[in-house]
């Protein structure tokens, strides 16, 4: 209701349509595609030698020494 009366009735409720269904072949194809993507991702990660923080240990540094010492 408005301040001066009237206002009318609320708009009718519109229900969402049901979600589309997928058949078994589409599901199998999507699963195979996702597994292939994950397999390729694991292949790239296996070549990384450090993590996101970089090398966690100190570098093996040796100081120069004079001959005879």
C-alpha positions in Angstrom: 0.0 0.0 0.0 1.2 3.4 -0.8 0.9 6.5 1.3 -2.0 7.9 -0.7 -3.7 4.5 -1.2 -3.8 2.2 -4.2 -0.5 0.4 -4.9 -2.2 -2.6 -6.5 -1.2 -6.2 -6.2 2.3 -7.6 -6.2 3.7 -9.0 -9.5 3.1 -12.7 -10.0 5.8 -15.2 -8.9 7.9 -16.5 -11.7 9.5 -19.8 -11.0 12.9 -20.8 -12.6 12.8 -23.6 -15.1 14.3 -26.9 -14.1 18.0 -27.3 -14.8 18.9 -29.2 -18.0 19.8 -32.8 -17.6 23.0 -34.4 -19.0 23.2 -37.8 -20.4 25.8 -40.4 -19.3 28.0 -39.8 -22.4 28.4 -36.1 -21.7 29.3 -36.9 -18.1 31.9 -39.5 -19.1 33.4 -37.1 -21.7 33.6 -34.2 -19.1 35.2 -36.5 -16.5 37.8 -37.8 -19.0 38.6 -34.2 -20.0 39.1 -33.1 -16.4 41.3 -36.2 -15.6 43.5 -35.4 -18.7 43.8 -31.8 -17.5 44.9 -32.8 -14.0 47.3 -35.4 -15.4 49.0 -32.7 -17.5 49.1 -30.3 -14.6 50.8 -32.9 -12.4 53.4 -33.4 -15.2 54.3 -29.8 -15.1 54.6 -29.6 -11.4 57.0 -32.6 -11.3 59.7 -30.4 -12.9 59.6 -27.7 -10.2 62.6 -27.8 -8.0 61.4 -25.2 -5.4 58.2 -24.2 -3.8 56.4 -20.8 -3.9 58.7 -19.5 -1.2 61.9 -20.3 -3.1 64.8 -22.3 -1.8 64.4 -23.0 1.9 68.1 -23.7 2.7 71.2 -21.7 2.6 73.4 -21.8 -0.4 76.7 -23.7 -0.1 79.1 -20.8 -0.1 82.8 -21.2 0.5 85.2 -18.4 1.1 88.4 -18.1 -0.9 91.5 -19.2 1.0 95.1 -18.2 0.4 97.4 -20.8 -0.9 99.2 -22.6 1.8 96.5 -22.2 4.5 
